[in-house]
Amino acid sequence: MQTIADCVGDPRERTLLVLLPPAFGTPGDFIDHGFVTMIRERGLPVDVIAAGASADHYLDQSVVARLHAEVIEPARARGYGRVWLGGISIGGFGSLLYRARHDTVEGLLLLAPYLGSRPVLNEVVRAGGLARWQPDMNAPRDHEREMLAWLKAALTRVEVRQRIFVGYGLDDRFAPSIELLAHALPHEQVVSGAGGHEWETWAGLWREMLGKWKVG
């Protein structure tokens, strides 16, 4: 997994933020669009690793295992005790799925997160939202339903819910599904505004989200 690191302090005293790009994105996109610069401008005690999870990692469902073995565990070995995940679109899905399988992650910063395919999300919509949705035990056991089942349970736990931040453009094609999550979170953890599924929108939302994020 290709990575770009911006680590400027003692790992024992800083929070590590691991960023996952959208489909067809690269770790370098976070640099090019100012995501790391915005963190530095705010003086946050945060080190950053942008990890290049590829489409193949999601298709073969190896993204969590590879992220754990190639990025998170080596970072832990270097001394990082606090790790947050941040992801855009499919990277948001990867962040959620990792958190579903590893409860040692402090929290999540999600931009325009992809939450699943239409058939799976339709189950949630028909049920009246995540709180009312019950996973269909006759449906295939896949990583989308696994993540959503975890999210449904996690949103009932204050200590988990208060560490999930979401941002999205109101014109984003995923906006209706993202709102299934956004509406279940405290309003101070949600940022939204004009714009679609694109880097210009995400960069503006990121700046606003950083202003709400309590690092730790």
MIMARLUM-962631 format. One line per field, with one value per residue: residue in one letter; x negated, y negated, z of N, C-alpha, C in turn; residue number from 1. Coordinates in steps of 0.001 Angstrom, whole numbers. Each point is the difference from the previous one (the first is absolute). Last residue first. Layout:
% MIMARLUM-962631
residuo: a:...
n_px: X:...
n_py: Y:...
n_pz: Z:...
ca_px: X:...
ca_py: Y:...
ca_pz: Z:...
c_px: X:...
c_py: Y:...
c_pz: Z:...
num: NUM:...
END
This chain:
% MIMARLUM-962631
residuo: g:v:k:w:k:g:l:m:e:r:w:l:g:a:w:t:e:w:e:h:g:g:a:g:s:v:v:q:e:h:p:l:a:h:a:l:l:e:i:s:p:a:f:r:d:d:l:g:y:g:v:f:i:r:q:r:v:e:v:r:t:l:a:a:k:l:w:a:l:m:e:r:e:h:d:r:p:a:n:m:d:p:q:w:r:a:l:g:g:a:r:v:v:e:n:l:v:p:r:s:g:l:y:p:a:l:l:l:l:g:e:v:t:d:h:r:a:r:y:l:l:s:g:f:g:g:i:s:i:g:g:l:w:v:r:g:y:g:r:a:r:a:p:e:i:v:e:a:h:l:r:a:v:v:s:q:d:l:y:h:d:a:s:a:g:a:a:i:v:d:v:p:l:g:r:e:r:i:m:t:v:f:g:h:d:i:f:d:g:p:t:g:f:a:p:p:l:l:v:l:l:t:r:e:r:p:d:g:v:c:d:a:i:t:q:m
n_px: 7742:1233:4249:2859:2315:-2109:-1255:3171:353:-2944:1034:3170:-1447:-2092:2702:1911:-2653:-873:4218:5168:3338:2393:1479:734:-888:-1596:211:-270:2778:4590:903:1514:2658:957:-3386:-84:2750:-912:-2653:2109:1651:-3372:-3049:-1206:-1078:768:-493:-4725:-3012:-2508:-645:-2097:-433:-675:3586:2348:-1637:931:4654:3291:3202:-1390:-2324:2302:875:-3694:-1480:2128:-1255:-3833:556:2113:-2680:-2956:2479:3477:5004:5162:3452:728:706:-134:2262:1535:1259:-3070:-1782:3681:4325:985:-1041:-4324:-3610:-610:-2012:-4679:-2082:101:-2950:-5140:-3642:-2185:-3520:-1347:-1515:-3124:-1810:-2980:-409:-2441:-2915:-2108:-245:3005:849:2800:2908:-2348:-1469:3101:813:-2972:466:3259:-1151:-2368:2340:1392:-3371:-2510:-3189:-1334:-3225:-2894:-3830:-3876:-5291:-4732:-2337:2461:4324:349:46:4216:3162:-726:-192:3098:4675:2123:1127:3923:4127:1327:1529:3761:650:1073:-2164:-4476:-885:-12:-3606:-3118:-3873:-1224:-2169:-1161:-1636:106:895:1473:1416:371:1828:-1679:-1151:3307:1085:-2827:757:3114:-123:-331:-3658:-1196:2596:-372:-3255:851:3514:4744:3771:3859:-523:-3172:-2229:-3216:-1583:-2385:-1982:-1971:-3567:-3727:-2921:-2641:-3098:-603:1197:2038:2691:74:2032:524:1860:360
n_py: -13905:-5288:-2542:-2787:-3268:-2633:2425:512:-3215:326:3288:-796:-1953:2864:2848:-1604:9:4206:3101:1362:-4117:-5079:-3872:1100:2160:3101:2120:935:-2623:1422:5006:4727:2754:-1646:820:4222:727:-2810:1175:1568:-3144:-2328:1096:-2289:-5276:-4740:-2228:1078:1587:2359:1921:2807:2718:1076:38:4238:3466:-20:577:3877:1792:362:3960:3735:-140:640:4386:2146:-1215:2072:4308:406:-476:3542:4774:4441:1007:788:1261:-2171:-5412:-4537:-4330:-5473:-4306:-3627:-2186:-1778:729:3977:-54:-1535:3003:3088:-1533:20:3719:250:-2993:-90:-2060:-3618:-4469:-5253:-5079:-1667:704:1495:2668:2744:2490:5077:4706:3950:3110:1816:-3458:-3721:173:-1104:-4556:-2207:743:-2492:-4244:-401:-220:-4619:-2706:-209:724:1579:384:1115:102:1497:462:1429:3182:3892:-693:-600:3803:2119:-1876:547:4240:3482:-1266:-876:3673:2445:-1909:185:3724:1603:-199:-3955:-3897:-806:-1397:-4604:-2685:-2829:-2742:-3724:-4130:-2366:-3742:-2765:-3888:-3717:-5131:-4649:-2364:197:4343:2680:-922:1715:4331:541:-1668:1610:2702:3593:3820:2909:3605:4700:1899:1498:2365:1146:-2106:-463:32:-986:-504:-2290:-434:-2743:-1107:523:3843:-73:-4242:-3413:-1236:2640:1497:3714:3763:5049:5105:5403
n_pz: 19900:-2052:-2068:-4029:-2854:-3471:-3871:-3471:-3485:-3628:-3178:-3435:-4026:-3090:-2698:-4071:-3824:-2141:-1421:-670:875:1615:3934:5030:5536:4793:5441:4759:2992:546:1839:-1806:-3016:-4441:-3328:-2350:-3617:-3685:-3780:-3922:-3176:-2681:-3960:-4023:777:1213:4168:2506:4415:4933:5569:4798:5083:4737:3298:262:2875:4603:1149:-1757:-3130:-4572:-1487:-2008:-4615:-2790:-1072:-3484:-4345:-1926:-1817:-4158:-3803:-1261:-573:-346:-2256:836:3081:4214:462:3164:2086:1325:1972:894:-3934:-3482:-2061:-2935:-4647:-1156:251:-3478:-3920:-523:-2029:-4755:-2461:1514:3496:2512:-1128:1056:573:3367:5494:4657:5150:4740:3242:-488:1073:-948:-4597:-3442:-1713:-1785:-4470:-3275:-917:-2895:-4634:-2297:-1409:-3983:-4049:-87:2433:5276:4993:5514:4795:4858:4423:2275:-2188:-885:-3166:-1150:-1770:-4574:-2828:-525:-3084:-4812:-2467:1684:115:-4090:-2651:1011:-1319:-4585:-3077:-3117:-4951:-2409:1648:-1056:-4476:-1229:2763:3905:2352:4195:3421:4934:4163:5254:4076:3546:-1775:-2192:-4044:-4456:-1600:-1997:-4431:-3390:-1674:-3473:-4886:-4802:-1654:2941:39:-3715:-342:755:-3399:-3246:-1991:3107:4694:4396:5170:4794:5541:4621:5393:4590:4195:3204:-565:-4085:-1336:-4028:-4652:-4806:-4518:-4533:-3895:-2922:-2484:66
ca_px: -285:-1032:-755:-661:873:379:-1144:-21:1042:-389:-1095:596:712:-1000:-571:987:218:-1026:-1212:-962:227:-1069:165:47:521:-171:347:-967:-1318:-164:197:-1106:-114:1153:-92:-958:381:877:-838:-465:1113:571:199:904:-701:258:1440:611:431:202:386:300:220:-1285:-556:739:-354:-1452:-411:-1031:685:704:-919:-270:1286:349:-839:444:1224:-306:-815:924:869:-648:-1063:-781:-1417:-786:3:-856:714:-639:-490:-402:1096:466:-905:-1275:168:201:1333:1011:-42:496:1460:492:-199:888:1409:694:453:487:800:-279:792:516:500:303:85:1173:639:-59:-1076:547:-1066:-780:913:463:-1123:-164:1071:-220:-1124:474:832:-922:-279:761:908:147:765:68:1279:124:1299:1041:1274:361:-840:-1329:81:90:-1323:-877:359:17:-996:-1350:-447:-160:-1212:-1181:-202:-410:-1239:282:-331:671:1410:39:-158:1293:443:859:597:-234:994:-424:875:-803:414:-1044:499:-904:726:385:-1169:-304:1031:-300:-1033:531:-191:1219:285:-997:219:1117:-465:-439:-1318:-837:-882:-338:1153:548:246:958:-224:1173:-226:1035:818:678:607:1245:-163:-259:-902:-114:-394:62:-738:323:-798:847
ca_py: 776:1002:-34:1199:675:-936:-133:1141:-186:-1144:423:708:-978:-848:697:56:-1383:-448:-504:1033:1394:714:147:-1245:151:-1202:101:909:-623:-936:-1361:-571:749:-309:-1370:-99:1068:-581:-568:1088:661:-752:883:1072:1272:467:200:-1031:344:-1166:220:-1267:164:-22:-1348:-964:228:-137:-1409:-145:29:-1269:-1027:197:-33:-1405:-608:589:-683:-1352:76:234:-1164:-1030:-719:-647:380:-675:834:1162:1171:709:1280:1056:962:438:985:-489:-1269:247:583:-1035:-942:708:5:-1244:55:1000:-399:57:1289:858:1031:1436:651:-932:548:-1227:-20:-585:-1019:-1285:-802:-1041:-329:1191:1083:-250:245:1448:571:-448:758:1363:-76:-65:1396:893:-650:546:-930:272:-299:61:-502:597:-718:-712:-1199:430:317:-1287:-631:708:-242:-1402:-822:565:361:-1247:-657:778:-98:-1346:91:-150:1306:1081:46:313:1453:640:8:1166:202:1380:238:965:493:486:1137:979:1180:364:-57:-1389:-726:513:-533:-1409:-8:606:-790:-760:-961:-1061:-699:-930:-1340:-708:441:-996:-625:846:530:-812:895:-450:773:31:355:843:-523:-1220:244:780:1243:-25:-1086:245:-1323:-356:-1245:-979:-1216:-1176
ca_pz: 1205:-178:1247:499:943:1044:900:912:1005:813:874:1134:815:648:1155:1077:425:940:-646:377:-340:-683:-1444:-742:-1355:-818:-1424:-618:26:-1121:495:755:1253:842:506:1087:924:1011:1061:861:696:1118:1141:-410:-173:-1364:-131:-812:-1359:-844:-1388:-656:-1442:-699:92:-827:-1405:-104:4:1031:1296:182:495:1425:706:127:1031:1262:405:439:1216:1117:110:810:-700:1056:45:-1027:-1194:247:-515:-1111:504:-939:-166:1314:596:521:683:1433:187:-258:1116:1189:-102:590:1444:621:72:-1289:-487:1078:-672:87:-1051:-996:-1258:-717:-1455:-631:827:-686:575:861:950:335:373:1379:908:85:814:1376:549:243:1192:1130:338:-868:-938:-1349:-817:-1435:-632:-1463:-449:820:-39:1213:120:427:1431:697:35:931:1393:438:-690:-9:1344:747:-488:372:1454:402:766:1423:591:-730:397:1427:170:-259:-1391:-222:-1314:-458:-1052:-1014:-1064:-1114:-822:341:688:1077:1272:248:502:1339:899:272:1042:1217:1208:292:-1068:27:1270:-160:-350:1201:445:643:-986:-1151:-738:-1095:-1126:-1002:-1222:-860:-1398:-583:-1089:442:1307:-112:741:1435:388:1435:467:1413:132:1033:-92:0
c_px: 426:-225:-1006:-759:-675:882:299:-1148:-8:1014:-435:-1066:627:673:-1009:-614:991:228:-932:-1333:-1116:319:-1175:164:36:531:-246:250:-1081:-1383:-335:382:-1104:-22:1136:18:-920:583:869:-867:-444:1163:722:268:996:-707:390:1475:584:405:158:270:427:134:-1364:-649:630:-504:-1492:-583:-975:805:720:-849:-218:1316:417:-835:553:1252:-272:-756:963:845:-534:-1198:-726:-1461:-796:-26:-904:774:-621:-480:-379:1070:526:-796:-1265:238:319:1399:1087:96:633:1515:562:-125:902:1482:739:520:408:975:-141:704:542:370:348:-164:1280:802:-165:-1064:464:-1081:-758:953:439:-1170:-176:1042:-289:-1110:565:726:-1025:-270:651:1014:96:830:-94:1442:21:1394:1050:1307:401:-951:-1386:89:8:-1424:-969:215:-81:-1047:-1469:-552:-259:-1289:-1268:-282:-399:-1247:137:-301:719:1430:80:-81:1364:579:754:774:-332:1162:-708:925:-1067:256:-1138:449:-879:729:355:-1152:-195:1010:-360:-1020:486:-20:1203:386:-1004:274:1111:-432:-352:-1318:-825:-780:-460:1253:696:92:1123:-370:1335:-369:1055:993:822:707:1309:-176:-331:-1075:19:-437:181:-832:424:-893
c_py: 1438:749:1149:-268:1171:612:-970:-98:1135:-224:-1140:422:625:-1050:-871:615:-61:-1431:-615:-321:899:1460:766:286:-1367:290:-1339:188:905:-632:-1008:-1356:-541:736:-330:-1389:5:1054:-546:-520:1136:714:-688:986:1095:1311:472:297:-1207:434:-1337:266:-1347:363:-127:-1379:-1072:251:-137:-1410:-218:-44:-1309:-1127:134:-173:-1444:-549:557:-714:-1397:124:158:-1267:-1132:-667:-755:457:-618:952:1218:1254:752:1239:1197:1080:535:1083:-528:-1285:240:547:-1063:-963:743:-108:-1261:48:1065:-316:-111:1346:1001:844:1517:784:-1096:400:-1392:-113:-546:-1024:-1347:-860:-1156:-246:1231:1093:-171:351:1507:597:-366:842:1355:-149:71:1460:1056:-769:550:-1069:390:-321:-57:-393:741:-750:-856:-1187:373:211:-1345:-558:685:-125:-1433:-973:417:291:-1306:-697:730:-86:-1336:150:-2:1361:1163:69:404:1510:663:-73:1298:264:1338:157:1057:691:303:1334:988:1215:377:-153:-1450:-775:485:-601:-1434:-29:602:-635:-884:-1095:-1144:-773:-1018:-1434:-707:612:-1144:-820:928:604:-777:989:-342:723:41:277:1023:-536:-1189:218:782:1382:-18:-926:74:-1442:-448:-1263:-982:-1241
c_pz: -173:1304:-34:1288:715:1065:1134:988:1022:1131:916:1009:1230:888:739:1255:1164:475:1032:-669:483:-188:-591:-1474:-660:-1394:-670:-1496:-589:-29:-1104:583:902:1342:959:624:1217:939:1122:1139:918:691:1166:1120:-378:-305:-1391:-217:-704:-1402:-712:-1487:-570:-1486:-675:11:-876:-1421:-250:-57:1150:1294:295:574:1510:754:242:1160:1312:508:542:1326:1174:95:854:-656:1115:100:-1144:-1190:124:-380:-1172:748:-872:-115:1326:691:639:778:1470:261:-158:1180:1171:-95:663:1520:621:175:-1313:-481:1067:-814:36:-1095:-901:-1422:-502:-1500:-615:794:-691:659:870:1040:481:472:1448:919:183:940:1442:624:371:1324:1138:381:-875:-809:-1408:-675:-1468:-400:-1524:-426:827:-4:1192:160:536:1510:725:-11:964:1508:513:-516:-7:1397:742:-430:417:1492:622:872:1527:610:-677:519:1468:209:-131:-1404:-160:-1284:-639:-967:-829:-990:-1042:-696:281:785:1185:1334:330:611:1428:964:370:1144:1296:1387:310:-986:169:1294:-168:-293:1308:438:582:-1022:-1112:-609:-1113:-1152:-979:-1293:-723:-1449:-421:-1034:478:1333:-63:588:1488:551:1530:209:1443:-177:1084:0
num: 216:215:214:213:212:211:210:209:208:207:206:205:204:203:202:201:200:199:198:197:196:195:194:193:192:191:190:189:188:187:186:185:184:183:182:181:180:179:178:177:176:175:174:173:172:171:170:169:168:167:166:165:164:163:162:161:160:159:158:157:156:155:154:153:152:151:150:149:148:147:146:145:144:143:142:141:140:139:138:137:136:135:134:133:132:131:130:129:128:127:126:125:124:123:122:121:120:119:118:117:116:115:114:113:112:111:110:109:108:107:106:105:104:103:102:101:100:99:98:97:96:95:94:93:92:91:90:89:88:87:86:85:84:83:82:81:80:79:78:77:76:75:74:73:72:71:70:69:68:67:66:65:64:63:62:61:60:59:58:57:56:55:54:53:52:51:50:49:48:47:46:45:44:43:42:41:40:39:38:37:36:35:34:33:32:31:30:29:28:27:26:25:24:23:22:21:20:19:18:17:16:15:14:13:12:11:10:9:8:7:6:5:4:3:2:1
END
